Amino acid sequence: MIRNLFLTVLTSLMLFSITFAGPRDDKDKEVKIKTSAVCGMCKARIERNLAFEKGVKEASLDVKSKVVTIKYNPAKTDVAKLKANISKTGYDAEDVVADEAGYNKLPSCCKKDSEMSHQ
């Protein structure tokens, strides 16, 4: 009888923890986002701002391809938030256009219509 009671309590605790904790996605994910970055200053700015985004483990921008590769924890952030971060920094992030206020703060060499962007 005590054994059955113990098994019932143990089963209840397991079901309770699964129900309220939910499935956990602890595996980091990686996403590649095309940006409008044009130079090394852009690279430093984007990588620095992404480093402050909750859940971002690593961000690396390849200036030549204009693609930033981001490793992140999906339990803490998502692709939409990452794109919003890049946009607020002043750069396009695929389908998300650069935030006007962020873009206006960029040095002239980092803007889409600069001489650097046409090289």
C-alpha positions in Angstrom: 0.0 0.0 0.0 2.8 2.4 0.8 4.5 1.5 -2.4 1.3 2.3 -4.4 1.0 5.6 -2.6 4.6 6.5 -3.3 4.1 5.7 -7.0 1.0 7.8 -7.2 2.7 10.8 -5.5 5.7 10.4 -7.8 3.6 10.2 -10.9 1.6 13.2 -9.8 4.8 15.2 -9.2 6.1 14.3 -12.7 2.9 15.3 -14.4 2.7 18.5 -12.4 6.3 19.5 -13.4 5.7 18.6 -17.1 2.4 20.6 -17.2 3.7 23.7 -15.5 7.3 23.8 -16.7 6.3 22.9 -20.3 8.7 21.6 -22.8 12.1 23.3 -22.7 14.1 24.3 -25.7 17.6 24.5 -24.3 19.4 24.1 -27.6 20.9 27.2 -29.1 19.7 28.1 -32.6 21.5 29.9 -35.4 20.1 32.3 -37.9 21.7 34.2 -40.8 20.2 37.7 -41.5 21.1 39.8 -44.6 21.8 43.4 -43.6 22.6 46.7 -45.3 26.0 47.0 -43.5 28.9 48.3 -45.6 32.1 48.6 -43.5 34.0 47.6 -40.5 32.3 50.2 -38.4 29.0 48.7 -39.3 30.3 45.3 -38.3 31.4 46.6 -34.9 28.1 48.4 -34.3 25.8 45.5 -35.2 27.8 42.9 -33.3 28.0 45.1 -30.2 24.3 45.9 -30.2 23.3 42.3 -30.7 25.6 41.3 -27.8 23.3 43.3 -25.5 20.2 41.5 -26.8 18.9 39.0 -24.2 19.6 35.4 -25.3 22.2 36.2 -27.9 25.3 34.0 -27.5 27.3 35.1 -30.4 27.0 37.5 -33.4 29.4 37.7 -36.4 28.9 39.9 -39.4 30.6 39.1 -42.7 31.0 42.6 -44.3 31.6 41.2 -47.8 28.3 39.2 -47.9 26.5 41.6 -45.5 25.2 38.6 -43.6 25.2 38.4 -39.8 25.2 35.0 -38.2 23.6 34.9 -34.8 23.7 32.1 -32.2 20.9 32.5 -29.7 18.8 30.9 -27.0 15.2 30.5 -28.4 13.8 30.5 -24.9 15.0 34.1 -24.5 14.7 35.7 -27.9 13.5 35.1 -31.5 14.3 36.1 -35.0 11.8 38.9 -35.0 13.5 40.5 -32.0 16.9 40.0 -33.5 15.8 41.8 -36.8 14.2 44.6 -34.7 17.6 45.0 -32.9 19.4 45.4 -36.2 16.8 47.8 -37.5 17.0 50.0 -34.4 20.7 50.1 -34.9 20.1 51.7 -38.3 20.4 48.8 -40.7 18.0 46.8 -42.9 17.5 43.3 -41.6 16.1 41.4 -44.6 12.4 42.3 -44.8 12.7 44.8 -41.8 13.7 48.2 -43.0 16.1 50.2 -40.9 14.6 52.4 -38.2 14.7 56.0 -39.4 16.1 57.4 -36.0 18.8 54.7 -35.9 19.7 55.2 -39.5 20.0 59.0 -39.1 22.5 58.4 -36.2 24.9 56.4 -38.4 28.1 58.0 -39.7 27.8 58.9 -43.4 30.1 56.1 -44.4 27.7 53.5 -42.9 24.6 54.7 -44.8 23.2 52.7 -47.7 23.7 55.5 -50.2 27.4 56.2 -49.2 30.4 55.6 -51.5 31.3 52.6 -49.4 28.1 50.8 -50.2 28.8 51.0 -53.9 32.2 49.4 -53.8 
